[in-house]
Amino acid sequence: MNYRACTFWFTAVLLIAPFVSAQDKKGIEFFGNIYTKFLDGNRRTNTALYNNSEFGNGDQGQGTEFELMFRSKVSRQIEIGGRLKARFDRNFWTNGGGFADDENEPRSAQYMKFRGAYVRVTPGYRWIDSAVIGSNDWGQFDAFTIGKIRYIDRDNVSGILIQGSEPDRKQFRWDFARVSLPKLWAGPSYSTGDLHQMDAAYAVQMKYDSGKDFDVTGIFEYINDQEIDATDPDNRDGVELTQRYRNSIVGFKFNWSPSDYVDLAGAFYRSEFATTFNGDGDFVRFNPTLLGDDEDTAVKVNLDFNDLFDVLTINVEYFDFGASYMSVMAARRESDVLLTEGHDGAWGWSRPDYNIGSNDRGSSRAGIGYGGWDGNAHQVISLAADNDFTDFDESMAESVAGWKGFTIVPKWAIGDLEMEAEFTFVDYNSNWQNCGGTPCLYPTVDGVHSWGVGGDWRSPFGPYQEKETTIMLVKGSYIFEVGDGLEFKFKYKVIDDEDERVTDPQFLDDAYRLTTVEHVNYDDREADYTTIAASLGSQVTEDIFVEVWLEHYEVDLFDGTVEVTPAWMESWEPEFGWINYMTGDHERDKVALIIKYFLSGMEFGLNAQWIDGTYDPRFFRGENGQVVEFTPATAQIDVPHVHVPISTSEAEFDHYRLKAFMKVQF
């Protein structure tokens, strides 16, 4: 009897133990990080803990972000997750926990926000792999349709994502998504209107992968933004809706590797956009979408030759992006759609002040500052290219809507020497007169595209343009056998940017409304950029890496004769103060010290930069259709697009900035 009882309980324990163990494993897993940032600089701006914030900017202070994430495997089929996040923005250490400033100001108060909540369902059916309900970064699609959301908002956009595959060999996969439109930017006037709660983007993606050397993907996206129909006053039978805008995209892309040495990839997208949005007078130009109905295409082809002679790789890219290609949910930054380096972030100061330098002018202290961003820009197709909430050590995003051309990049490696070159030629589908016709469909935003040294990243359009750009560079690295290795990097880069702007005399009066420009030769733009950079970096100890950069920049700029202004400039803009006179010779030198320190679970970084430069203005006037340089007789001169007389002497600049951070993950 006792033997039977022991056998029963022994068997029961064996059967129950796995379930008890499974119950123990349910629980909630917590993990997260603490991120502390230190900013310093000689601009002394203090309205944010970002060098380039959405509202204001800063190069002073310290702040800490705390992020606590959790996930739980509720059952074999259900997983949940989310995070609690405290952002600093204006929450400096000196705020005393959020109460020293206005505690009702969410950018200053030390609030915790609940973000990133999701439920993942894996039902085990043959026809569906998983469904995610709630927050997502939407990186499952691509930068031309629904792009991955920027880091600062990575999981702030919610929706439903259902994914499935052919059950046996998994060669065919599909995705379906309904993404709720972010009301703060995903539509005309940076808004989705008043009735935003049901506005959404719908997407279907189907992919076939042969498992060997070929895959093909088809994408369809449809956005529907609806509002209450103002012509339906009777709500007894419900309220009718009307469409504010719609945006549809059909895409097709493939990858083919016919041999170990050749890869071919192509992508084709067609967009259609329609809207009833009319805007508000002249300020309709501040817009992240087209201003009317149109359709267009975006095409890209890549051909790669790999390991030629065991040392050489050649990448070739052709691209043709229509000026009217419109994808509201395309990636706004942190996704690079082109092979080229593009322009340099060093000249990305979108609110430049080369003429006045007064602390009383808000524009003088706005933006990223004289030093711009580090490195080269990355390219996005969105008309809402975004660089808000960034620091100088990040990459600048620029919109390439309307670009067409090709890039050739050879790369070769011999031992410890690696080399890379680039040749890019860009023509533009946005080369037109009078903004491509009446009415103008293209938002010009700040109105300084192809003006000055090139700090306008918010819009790729100008109302008058006849432009070509050539980019050439060579760069490389070599590791010297000194200590644990001394890495030497170098780059030489030139950009030739030419724009004839108005090419037909009949449009001179329309283009230049506040001044008189008598000849089409007088408004031409020629900008020659040169970048020379070199660095030495070494793993000084097991935990510390140190790198020193020396960089030199030049721009030789002719931006038209003195009476030329940005086309369609309005009377309020000179007083606003961010359209500068920049014709002349610009030189800039930068010294940067980068330190990286790693301990178990902790990362520390420091980037300190000292930048000094000069701007030597030059002045030109028109005489009988010819452009003639002249020397002003006085120490100051009036130009139409600066609201006070500017100095004719050389201007000097000195910009110091530092960013240090500590990140601990747990």
C-alpha positions as CSV (number, residue, x, y, z in Angstrom):
1,M,0.0,0.0,0.0
2,N,2.8,2.4,1.0
3,Y,4.6,1.4,-2.2
4,R,1.6,2.3,-4.3
5,A,1.2,5.6,-2.5
6,C,4.8,6.5,-3.0
7,T,4.6,5.6,-6.7
8,F,1.5,7.7,-7.1
9,W,3.0,10.8,-5.5
10,F,6.3,10.4,-7.3
11,T,4.5,10.2,-10.6
12,A,2.4,13.2,-9.8
13,V,5.4,15.3,-9.0
14,L,7.1,14.3,-12.3
15,L,3.9,15.3,-14.2
16,I,3.3,18.6,-12.3
17,A,6.9,19.8,-12.1
18,P,7.2,21.1,-15.7
19,F,4.0,23.2,-15.2
20,V,5.2,24.6,-11.9
21,S,8.5,25.5,-13.6
22,A,6.6,27.1,-16.4
23,Q,4.6,29.1,-13.9
24,D,7.8,30.3,-12.3
25,K,9.1,31.5,-15.6
26,K,6.1,33.6,-16.4
27,G,6.8,36.6,-14.1
28,I,7.8,40.0,-15.5
29,E,11.3,40.7,-16.7
30,F,12.5,44.2,-15.9
31,F,15.5,45.9,-17.6
32,G,16.4,49.4,-18.7
33,N,19.1,52.1,-18.6
34,I,20.1,55.4,-17.1
35,Y,21.5,57.9,-19.5
36,T,23.1,61.1,-18.3
37,K,24.3,63.9,-20.7
38,F,26.7,66.8,-20.0
39,L,26.7,69.7,-22.4
40,D,29.1,72.7,-22.5
41,G,29.8,75.3,-25.1
42,N,30.5,79.0,-25.6
43,R,27.1,79.9,-27.2
44,R,25.6,79.8,-23.7
45,T,22.1,78.7,-24.9
46,N,20.1,76.9,-22.3
47,T,16.5,76.2,-23.5
48,A,17.1,72.5,-24.0
49,L,19.5,69.6,-23.4
50,Y,19.8,69.2,-27.2
51,N,22.0,71.3,-29.5
52,N,19.1,71.4,-31.9
53,S,15.8,71.0,-30.3
54,E,12.3,71.4,-31.6
55,F,11.7,74.5,-29.6
56,G,14.9,76.2,-28.5
57,N,18.4,74.7,-28.2
58,G,21.2,74.4,-25.7
59,D,24.8,73.8,-25.1
60,Q,24.8,74.1,-21.3
61,G,23.8,71.9,-18.4
62,Q,23.4,68.3,-17.3
63,G,20.4,66.0,-17.3
64,T,19.4,62.4,-16.7
65,E,16.9,60.1,-18.5
66,F,15.7,57.0,-16.8
67,E,14.1,54.2,-18.8
68,L,12.5,51.1,-17.2
69,M,11.3,48.4,-19.7
70,F,9.4,45.2,-19.0
71,R,8.1,42.2,-20.7
72,S,6.3,39.1,-19.7
73,K,5.6,35.8,-21.3
74,V,2.0,35.4,-20.1
75,S,1.7,32.0,-21.9
76,R,3.2,30.2,-24.8
77,Q,1.1,32.3,-27.1
78,I,1.0,35.7,-25.4
79,E,3.8,38.2,-24.6
80,I,3.3,41.7,-23.3
81,G,5.8,44.6,-22.9
82,G,6.2,48.3,-22.4
83,R,8.4,50.9,-20.8
84,L,8.4,53.8,-18.4
85,K,10.4,56.8,-19.7
86,A,11.6,60.1,-18.2
87,R,12.9,62.5,-20.8
88,F,15.1,65.5,-19.8
89,D,14.6,68.0,-22.7
90,R,14.6,71.0,-20.2
91,N,14.8,69.0,-17.0
92,F,18.3,70.1,-16.0
93,W,19.9,68.9,-12.7
94,T,19.4,72.4,-11.5
95,N,15.6,72.0,-11.7
96,G,15.6,70.3,-8.3
97,G,13.7,67.2,-9.5
98,G,11.4,69.1,-11.7
99,F,10.1,71.8,-9.3
100,A,12.6,74.6,-9.8
101,D,11.1,75.4,-13.2
102,D,7.4,75.5,-14.1
103,E,6.2,72.1,-13.0
104,N,3.3,72.3,-15.4
105,E,5.8,72.5,-18.3
106,P,6.2,68.8,-19.4
107,R,9.6,69.6,-20.9
108,S,10.8,70.7,-17.4
109,A,8.9,68.6,-14.9
110,Q,10.4,65.3,-14.1
111,Y,7.4,63.3,-15.3
112,M,7.5,59.6,-16.1
113,K,5.6,58.6,-19.2
114,F,4.2,55.2,-20.1
115,R,5.2,54.2,-23.6
116,G,5.8,51.3,-25.8
117,A,3.0,49.1,-24.6
118,Y,2.4,46.1,-26.9
119,V,0.8,42.6,-26.9
120,R,2.4,40.0,-29.1
121,V,0.2,37.0,-30.1
122,T,1.7,33.9,-31.6
123,P,-1.4,31.7,-31.9
124,G,0.3,28.7,-33.6
125,Y,-1.9,28.7,-36.6
126,R,-0.5,27.7,-40.0
127,W,-1.7,30.8,-41.7
128,I,-0.4,33.4,-39.3
129,D,2.9,33.7,-37.4
130,S,2.3,36.6,-35.1
131,A,0.2,39.7,-34.4
132,V,1.5,42.7,-32.5
133,I,-1.1,45.1,-31.1
134,G,0.1,48.4,-29.8
135,S,3.4,50.2,-30.1
136,N,6.0,49.5,-32.8
137,D,8.9,51.1,-34.5
138,W,7.5,50.1,-37.9
139,G,10.9,49.0,-39.3
140,Q,9.3,46.1,-41.0
141,F,8.6,48.0,-44.2
142,D,11.1,50.5,-45.8
143,A,12.2,54.1,-46.0
144,F,10.0,54.9,-49.1
145,T,6.7,53.7,-47.6
146,I,6.4,53.4,-43.9
147,G,9.8,54.2,-42.5
148,K,11.3,53.3,-39.2
149,I,10.3,55.9,-36.6
150,R,13.0,58.3,-35.4
151,Y,14.9,57.2,-32.3
152,I,13.4,59.9,-30.0
153,D,9.9,58.6,-30.9
154,R,10.9,55.0,-31.6
155,D,7.8,53.3,-30.2
156,N,5.4,56.3,-29.9
157,V,3.5,55.3,-33.0
158,S,0.9,52.5,-32.4
159,G,-1.1,50.2,-34.6
160,I,-1.7,46.6,-35.5
161,L,0.9,44.4,-37.3
162,I,0.0,40.9,-38.5
163,Q,2.7,38.7,-40.0
164,G,2.4,35.3,-41.7
165,S,4.3,32.9,-44.0
166,E,3.8,29.9,-46.1
167,P,3.9,27.2,-43.5
168,D,6.3,24.6,-44.9
169,R,9.4,26.2,-46.5
170,K,8.8,29.8,-45.3
171,Q,9.7,31.2,-48.8
172,F,6.7,33.4,-49.0
173,R,6.0,35.9,-46.2
174,W,3.4,38.6,-45.8
175,D,2.8,41.6,-43.5
176,F,-0.3,43.6,-42.9
177,A,-0.3,46.8,-40.8
178,R,-2.8,49.4,-39.7
179,V,-0.7,52.4,-38.3
180,S,-2.5,55.2,-36.5
181,L,-1.3,58.5,-38.0
182,P,0.8,60.7,-35.7
183,K,-1.4,63.8,-35.5
184,L,1.6,66.1,-34.8
185,W,3.2,65.8,-38.2
186,A,1.6,63.2,-40.5
187,G,-0.3,65.5,-42.8
188,P,-0.7,68.9,-44.4
189,S,0.2,71.8,-42.0
190,Y,2.0,69.2,-39.8
191,S,-1.4,67.9,-38.6
192,T,-4.0,65.3,-39.3
193,G,-6.9,67.7,-38.5
194,D,-9.4,67.7,-35.7
195,L,-11.0,64.3,-36.2
196,H,-7.7,62.4,-35.9
197,Q,-8.7,59.4,-33.8
198,M,-9.5,57.1,-36.8
199,D,-6.9,58.4,-39.3
200,A,-4.5,55.6,-40.3
201,A,-2.1,54.2,-42.8
202,Y,-2.8,50.7,-44.1
203,A,0.0,48.6,-45.6
204,V,0.4,45.2,-47.2
205,Q,3.8,43.7,-47.9
206,M,4.5,40.4,-49.6
207,K,7.9,38.9,-50.0
208,Y,9.2,35.8,-51.9
209,D,12.7,34.5,-51.0
210,S,14.1,31.7,-53.2
211,G,16.5,30.9,-50.4
212,K,19.4,31.0,-52.9
213,D,20.0,34.1,-55.0
214,F,16.8,35.9,-55.6
215,D,14.0,37.7,-53.6
216,V,11.2,40.0,-54.6
217,T,8.9,42.2,-52.5
218,G,5.7,44.0,-53.3
219,I,4.3,46.8,-51.1
220,F,1.0,48.6,-51.1
221,E,0.2,51.5,-48.7
222,Y,-2.9,53.6,-48.4
223,I,-3.4,56.6,-46.0
224,N,-6.8,58.0,-45.3
225,D,-7.3,61.2,-43.3
226,Q,-10.9,62.1,-42.8
227,E,-12.8,65.0,-41.2
228,I,-16.4,65.8,-40.3
229,D,-18.3,67.0,-43.3
230,A,-19.2,70.6,-42.7
231,T,-22.1,70.3,-45.2
232,D,-23.9,67.8,-43.1
233,P,-25.5,69.7,-40.2
234,D,-28.1,67.0,-39.2
235,N,-26.6,64.4,-36.9
236,R,-29.8,62.4,-36.3
237,D,-28.8,59.9,-39.0
238,G,-25.1,60.1,-38.1
239,V,-22.5,62.5,-39.3
240,E,-20.9,62.2,-42.8
241,L,-17.2,62.4,-43.3
242,T,-15.0,64.0,-46.0
243,Q,-11.5,63.3,-47.0
244,R,-8.8,65.7,-45.9
245,Y,-6.1,63.9,-47.8
246,R,-5.1,60.5,-49.1
247,N,-1.8,59.0,-50.1
248,S,-1.3,55.7,-51.8
249,I,1.9,54.0,-52.8
250,V,2.6,50.9,-54.8
251,G,6.2,49.5,-54.6
252,F,8.2,46.7,-56.1
253,K,11.8,45.7,-55.2
254,F,14.1,42.8,-55.8
255,N,17.6,41.5,-55.1
256,W,19.4,39.1,-57.4
257,S,22.9,37.6,-57.0
258,P,23.7,35.7,-60.2
259,S,27.2,35.0,-59.0
260,D,29.5,35.4,-56.0
261,Y,30.9,38.5,-57.7
262,V,27.7,40.4,-58.8
263,D,24.7,41.6,-56.9
264,L,21.8,43.5,-58.6
265,A,19.0,45.2,-56.7
266,G,16.2,47.5,-57.9
267,A,13.2,49.3,-56.5
268,F,10.3,51.1,-58.1
269,Y,7.6,53.1,-56.2
270,R,4.6,55.1,-57.5
271,S,2.8,57.5,-55.3
272,E,-0.5,59.3,-55.6
273,F,-1.5,62.2,-53.3
274,A,-4.7,64.2,-53.1
275,T,-5.7,66.8,-50.6
276,T,-8.4,69.4,-49.9
277,F,-6.1,71.4,-47.6
278,N,-5.8,75.0,-48.7
279,G,-3.4,76.5,-46.2
280,D,-3.3,80.0,-44.9
281,G,-2.0,82.6,-47.4
282,D,1.7,82.8,-48.0
283,F,2.4,80.5,-45.0
284,V,1.1,77.5,-46.8
285,R,4.8,77.0,-47.8
286,F,5.5,75.7,-44.3
287,N,4.2,72.3,-45.0
288,P,5.5,68.7,-45.0
289,T,3.4,67.6,-47.9
290,L,2.5,68.7,-51.5
291,L,0.1,71.6,-51.6
292,G,-2.2,69.9,-54.2
293,D,-2.9,66.7,-56.1
294,D,-0.2,64.9,-58.0
295,E,1.4,61.5,-58.6
296,D,5.0,60.6,-59.3
297,T,7.6,57.8,-59.1
298,A,10.8,56.9,-57.3
299,V,13.3,54.5,-58.9
300,K,16.6,53.1,-57.7
301,V,19.0,50.5,-59.1
302,N,22.1,49.2,-57.5
303,L,24.8,47.1,-59.2
304,D,27.6,45.7,-57.0
305,F,30.8,44.0,-58.2
306,N,32.3,42.1,-55.2
307,D,35.9,40.9,-54.5
308,L,37.3,41.7,-57.9
309,F,40.9,40.4,-57.9
310,D,40.3,39.7,-54.1
311,V,40.9,43.4,-53.3
312,L,38.4,45.6,-55.2
313,T,34.6,46.2,-54.8
314,I,32.7,48.6,-57.0
315,N,29.2,49.8,-56.1
316,V,27.1,51.6,-58.7
317,E,23.8,53.3,-58.0
318,Y,21.3,55.0,-60.3
319,F,18.4,57.0,-58.8
320,D,15.5,59.0,-60.1
321,F,13.2,60.4,-57.5
322,G,10.3,62.5,-58.8
323,A,9.7,65.9,-57.3
324,S,6.1,65.0,-56.6
325,Y,6.8,61.6,-55.1
326,M,4.9,61.9,-51.8
327,S,5.1,59.4,-48.9
328,V,3.8,60.9,-45.7
329,M,5.0,58.1,-43.5
330,A,8.4,57.7,-45.2
331,A,11.5,57.7,-42.9
332,R,12.3,61.2,-41.7
333,R,15.8,60.5,-40.5
334,E,18.1,57.7,-39.4
335,S,17.5,55.9,-42.7
336,D,19.8,56.4,-45.7
337,V,18.2,55.9,-49.1
338,L,21.3,56.7,-51.2
339,L,24.8,55.5,-51.6
340,T,26.3,58.9,-51.8
341,E,27.7,60.8,-48.8
342,G,25.7,63.8,-50.0
343,H,26.5,67.2,-48.4
344,D,28.5,67.8,-45.3
345,G,26.7,68.4,-42.0
346,A,29.3,71.1,-41.1
347,W,27.3,73.6,-43.2
348,G,23.9,72.6,-41.8
349,W,23.3,75.7,-39.6
350,S,19.7,76.3,-40.7
351,R,19.4,79.7,-38.9
352,P,22.8,81.1,-39.9
353,D,24.2,84.4,-38.6
354,Y,27.2,85.5,-40.5
355,N,26.3,89.2,-40.7
356,I,25.1,90.5,-37.3
357,G,25.9,88.3,-34.3
358,S,23.6,90.0,-31.8
359,N,22.3,88.1,-28.8
360,D,19.2,90.2,-29.0
361,R,18.1,88.4,-32.1
362,G,16.5,85.1,-31.5
363,S,17.7,83.7,-34.9
364,S,21.3,84.5,-34.0
365,R,21.1,81.9,-31.1
366,A,18.9,79.4,-32.8
367,G,19.8,76.1,-34.5
368,I,22.8,73.8,-34.3
369,G,25.3,76.7,-34.4
370,Y,28.3,77.6,-36.5
371,G,29.9,74.2,-36.3
372,G,27.0,72.3,-37.8
373,W,26.8,68.5,-37.4
374,D,29.6,66.0,-37.7
375,G,30.3,64.0,-40.8
376,N,28.2,63.8,-43.9
377,A,24.5,64.0,-44.2
378,H,22.2,61.0,-44.7
379,Q,19.4,61.1,-47.3
380,V,15.7,60.6,-46.9
381,I,12.9,60.8,-49.4
382,S,10.4,62.4,-47.0
383,L,9.5,66.1,-47.4
384,A,9.6,66.3,-43.6
385,A,13.3,65.6,-43.1
386,D,13.8,66.0,-39.4
387,N,16.8,67.0,-37.3
388,D,15.1,68.0,-34.1
389,F,16.3,66.6,-30.8
390,T,19.8,66.0,-32.1
391,D,23.3,67.0,-31.0
392,F,26.3,68.0,-33.0
393,D,27.8,64.5,-33.0
394,E,24.9,63.0,-34.9
395,S,24.3,62.9,-38.7
396,M,22.2,65.5,-40.4
397,A,19.2,64.3,-42.5
398,E,18.5,66.0,-45.9
399,S,15.6,65.4,-48.2
400,V,16.4,64.1,-51.7
401,A,13.0,64.4,-53.3
402,G,13.5,65.4,-56.9
403,W,17.1,64.1,-57.1
404,K,18.2,62.1,-60.1
405,G,21.7,60.9,-61.1
406,F,24.2,58.2,-60.3
407,T,27.0,57.3,-57.9
408,I,30.1,55.2,-58.4
409,V,32.0,54.0,-55.3
410,P,35.1,51.8,-55.7
411,K,36.5,50.3,-52.5
412,W,39.8,48.4,-52.2
413,A,41.8,46.9,-49.3
414,I,45.4,45.8,-49.3
415,G,46.6,44.5,-46.0
416,D,45.9,47.2,-43.3
417,L,45.1,49.8,-45.9
418,E,41.5,50.4,-46.9
419,M,40.5,53.0,-49.5
420,E,37.2,54.3,-50.9
421,A,36.4,56.9,-53.5
422,E,33.1,58.4,-54.8
423,F,31.9,60.2,-57.8
424,T,28.3,61.4,-57.8
425,F,26.4,63.5,-60.3
426,V,23.0,64.9,-59.4
427,D,20.6,66.5,-61.8
428,Y,17.2,67.5,-60.4
429,N,13.6,66.8,-61.4
430,S,12.9,70.0,-59.5
431,N,14.7,72.1,-62.1
432,W,11.9,74.4,-63.2
433,Q,10.7,78.0,-63.5
434,N,7.8,79.5,-61.5
435,C,7.7,76.5,-59.1
436,G,6.8,74.1,-62.0
437,G,3.6,76.0,-62.9
438,T,0.6,77.6,-61.2
439,P,-0.5,76.8,-58.6
440,C,2.8,75.8,-56.9
441,L,2.5,72.3,-55.5
442,Y,5.8,72.4,-53.6
443,P,6.4,73.7,-50.1
444,T,9.5,75.9,-49.9
445,V,9.4,76.2,-46.1
446,D,12.2,78.6,-45.0
447,G,12.6,79.7,-48.6
448,V,16.3,79.4,-48.7
449,H,16.9,76.2,-50.6
450,S,20.0,76.6,-52.7
451,W,20.9,79.8,-50.9
452,G,24.0,80.6,-48.8
453,V,26.4,77.9,-47.8
454,G,23.6,75.3,-47.7
455,G,22.0,75.1,-44.3
456,D,18.4,74.6,-45.5
457,W,17.6,70.9,-44.9
458,R,13.9,71.3,-44.3
459,S,12.8,71.6,-48.0
460,P,14.4,70.3,-51.2
461,F,12.5,72.8,-53.3
462,G,13.1,76.3,-54.6
463,P,10.6,78.2,-56.9
464,Y,13.3,78.9,-59.5
465,Q,16.0,76.3,-60.1
466,E,18.4,75.1,-62.8
467,K,20.9,73.1,-60.8
468,E,23.6,70.5,-61.0
469,T,25.7,69.0,-58.3
470,T,28.9,67.0,-58.5
471,I,30.4,65.2,-55.5
472,M,33.9,63.7,-55.5
473,L,35.9,62.2,-52.6
474,V,38.6,59.8,-51.6
475,K,39.0,58.5,-48.1
476,G,40.7,55.7,-46.3
477,S,42.3,54.2,-43.2
478,Y,45.5,52.5,-42.2
479,I,46.4,50.7,-39.0
480,F,50.0,51.3,-37.8
481,E,51.5,48.6,-35.6
482,V,52.1,50.9,-32.7
483,G,51.1,49.6,-29.3
484,D,47.7,47.9,-29.7
485,G,47.3,49.6,-33.0
486,L,47.2,53.2,-34.2
487,E,44.4,53.9,-36.7
488,F,44.9,56.7,-39.2
489,K,41.9,58.0,-41.2
490,F,41.8,60.6,-43.9
491,K,39.3,62.2,-46.3
492,Y,39.5,64.7,-49.2
493,K,36.1,65.8,-50.6
494,V,35.0,68.4,-53.1
495,I,31.4,69.4,-54.1
496,D,30.6,71.6,-57.1
497,D,27.1,73.1,-56.8
498,E,25.8,75.3,-59.6
499,D,22.3,76.8,-60.0
500,E,21.3,79.3,-62.7
501,R,18.0,79.9,-60.9
502,V,15.9,82.2,-63.2
503,T,16.6,81.3,-66.8
504,D,13.8,83.2,-68.5
505,P,13.7,87.1,-68.2
506,Q,9.9,87.1,-68.0
507,F,10.1,85.6,-64.5
508,L,12.6,88.1,-63.0
509,D,9.9,90.3,-61.5
510,D,8.0,87.3,-60.1
511,A,11.1,85.8,-58.5
512,Y,12.5,89.0,-57.0
513,R,9.5,90.8,-55.6
514,L,11.3,93.2,-53.2
515,T,14.2,94.2,-55.5
516,T,14.9,94.7,-59.1
517,V,17.1,92.2,-60.9
518,E,17.7,93.2,-64.5
519,H,19.4,90.1,-66.0
520,V,19.2,86.3,-65.6
521,N,23.0,86.2,-65.3
522,Y,22.9,88.2,-62.1
523,D,21.2,85.6,-59.9
524,D,23.4,82.6,-60.7
525,R,24.8,80.6,-57.8
526,E,28.2,78.9,-57.7
527,A,29.4,77.1,-54.6
528,D,32.7,75.1,-54.4
529,Y,33.1,73.1,-51.3
530,T,36.3,71.5,-50.0
531,T,36.7,69.2,-47.0
532,I,40.0,67.9,-45.7
533,A,40.0,65.6,-42.6
534,A,42.4,63.4,-40.8
535,S,42.4,61.5,-37.5
536,L,44.5,59.3,-35.3
537,G,42.8,56.8,-32.9
538,S,44.1,54.2,-30.5
539,Q,42.9,51.7,-27.9
540,V,45.0,53.2,-25.2
541,T,44.0,50.7,-22.6
542,E,41.6,47.7,-22.5
543,D,38.8,50.1,-21.5
544,I,39.7,53.4,-23.1
545,F,39.8,54.5,-26.8
546,V,41.0,57.9,-27.8
547,E,40.7,59.7,-31.2
548,V,41.8,63.1,-32.4
549,W,40.3,64.7,-35.5
550,L,41.7,67.6,-37.6
551,E,39.3,69.0,-40.2
552,H,39.4,71.9,-42.6
553,Y,36.5,73.2,-44.6
554,E,36.2,75.8,-47.4
555,V,33.4,77.3,-49.4
556,D,34.0,79.7,-52.3
557,L,30.5,81.1,-52.8
558,F,28.9,83.4,-55.4
559,D,25.3,83.8,-54.5
560,G,24.3,86.4,-57.0
561,T,24.8,90.2,-57.2
562,V,24.0,92.3,-54.1
563,E,20.4,93.0,-55.2
564,V,19.5,89.3,-55.5
565,T,17.4,87.8,-52.7
566,P,16.0,84.3,-52.2
567,A,13.3,83.9,-54.8
568,W,9.8,84.7,-53.5
569,M,11.2,86.3,-50.4
570,E,8.5,88.1,-48.5
571,S,8.8,91.5,-46.7
572,W,8.7,89.9,-43.2
573,E,11.8,87.8,-43.8
574,P,14.6,90.3,-43.6
575,E,13.2,91.5,-40.2
576,F,13.0,87.9,-39.0
577,G,16.7,87.9,-39.6
578,W,17.8,84.5,-40.8
579,I,18.4,85.2,-44.5
580,N,22.0,86.3,-44.5
581,Y,24.4,87.6,-47.1
582,M,27.0,84.9,-47.6
583,T,28.8,85.6,-50.9
584,G,32.5,85.3,-50.4
585,D,35.2,83.0,-49.0
586,H,34.5,80.8,-46.0
587,E,37.1,78.9,-44.2
588,R,36.8,76.8,-41.1
589,D,39.1,74.6,-39.0
590,K,38.0,72.0,-36.4
591,V,39.9,70.1,-33.7
592,A,38.0,67.3,-32.1
593,L,38.9,65.0,-29.1
594,I,36.8,61.8,-28.8
595,I,37.2,59.5,-25.7
596,K,35.3,56.3,-25.2
597,Y,35.4,54.4,-21.9
598,F,33.8,51.1,-21.2
599,L,33.2,49.2,-18.0
600,S,31.0,46.2,-17.4
601,G,27.5,47.5,-17.9
602,M,28.6,51.2,-18.3
603,E,29.6,53.3,-21.3
604,F,31.1,56.7,-21.1
605,G,31.8,59.0,-24.1
606,L,33.1,62.5,-24.7
607,N,33.3,64.6,-27.8
608,A,34.9,68.0,-27.4
609,Q,35.4,70.3,-30.4
610,W,37.1,73.7,-31.0
611,I,36.1,75.4,-34.3
612,D,37.3,78.6,-35.6
613,G,36.7,80.2,-39.0
614,T,36.5,83.3,-41.1
615,Y,34.1,84.7,-43.6
616,D,35.5,87.2,-46.1
617,P,32.6,88.8,-47.9
618,R,32.8,89.7,-51.6
619,F,30.5,92.0,-53.5
620,F,29.2,91.9,-57.1
621,R,26.9,94.0,-59.2
622,G,25.6,93.7,-62.7
623,E,26.7,95.8,-65.6
624,N,25.3,95.2,-69.1
625,G,24.5,91.6,-68.5
626,Q,27.9,90.9,-66.9
627,V,28.8,90.3,-63.3
628,V,31.4,92.6,-61.9
629,E,33.1,92.5,-58.5
630,F,33.5,95.8,-56.7
631,T,34.9,97.0,-53.4
632,P,32.5,99.1,-51.3
633,A,33.7,102.5,-50.4
634,T,32.3,102.3,-46.8
635,A,32.8,100.0,-43.9
636,Q,29.2,98.9,-44.2
637,I,26.8,98.2,-47.0
638,D,23.1,97.7,-47.4
639,V,21.8,94.5,-48.9
640,P,18.1,93.8,-49.4
641,H,17.8,90.6,-47.4
642,V,19.5,91.8,-44.2
643,H,17.5,94.3,-42.1
644,V,20.6,96.3,-41.1
645,P,23.7,97.3,-42.9
646,I,26.4,94.6,-42.8
647,S,30.2,94.9,-42.4
648,T,32.4,94.7,-45.4
649,S,35.3,93.4,-43.3
650,E,36.2,89.8,-42.6
651,A,34.1,88.2,-39.9
652,E,35.7,85.8,-37.4
653,F,34.0,82.8,-35.6
654,D,35.0,80.8,-32.6
655,H,32.8,77.9,-31.5
656,Y,33.6,75.5,-28.6
657,R,31.2,72.7,-27.8
658,L,31.3,69.6,-25.7
659,K,29.1,66.6,-25.2
660,A,29.8,63.9,-22.6
661,F,27.5,61.0,-21.7
662,M,27.2,58.1,-19.4
663,K,24.9,55.2,-20.1
664,V,24.3,52.3,-17.7
665,Q,22.3,49.3,-18.7
666,F,20.7,46.9,-16.3
